[in-house]
C-alpha cells in the first residue's frame, strides 16, 4: 500500500486538509486522487451555517477534476485533520464511482480496495441506458 502513488497522495490530502473550512464541526477533511493522465486533484470540506449546504472534500476534488480537464480517477485517499485515513461517506462513494468507476482504487481504513468493494452493486451511468 505504501508504494506507488499512495505516499504522495496522502501528503497532498494532509496538505489540503489544512485549508478546510470547518468552523462548525471542527473536523477538517482533505482528499487527493490521481487522474488517469497523471494529474493529482485535491479537495477539502467547506462547511456552511446552513449545514445541508456543506461541501464534502470529495465534492471539491471531483469539481477540480472536471475544471482541470476531466478524465478518470485511478487512486483516491481521504484523511482527517490529523492525517489519518478515513472512509468517504455514502454520498461521496457515489461521486467517486461516477468519477472513477469500478477500477478506482481507494485507500480505506482497512487498506486499499477497489470501488466494487467500497460501493458494491453501485448505480452508474450504464444503468441509465437500461
Secondary structure as GFF3:
##gff-version 3
##sequence-region A 1 130
A	DSSP	alpha_helix	6	17	.	.	.	ID=ss1
A	DSSP	beta_strand	29	35	.	.	.	ID=ss2
A	DSSP	beta_strand	40	44	.	.	.	ID=ss3
A	DSSP	three_ten_helix	51	53	.	.	.	ID=ss4
A	DSSP	alpha_helix	57	67	.	.	.	ID=ss5
A	DSSP	beta_strand	73	80	.	.	.	ID=ss6
A	DSSP	alpha_helix	90	100	.	.	.	ID=ss7
A	DSSP	three_ten_helix	101	103	.	.	.	ID=ss8
A	DSSP	beta_strand	105	108	.	.	.	ID=ss9
A	DSSP	beta_strand	111	114	.	.	.	ID=ss10
A	DSSP	alpha_helix	115	118	.	.	.	ID=ss11
A	DSSP	alpha_helix	125	128	.	.	.	ID=ss12
###
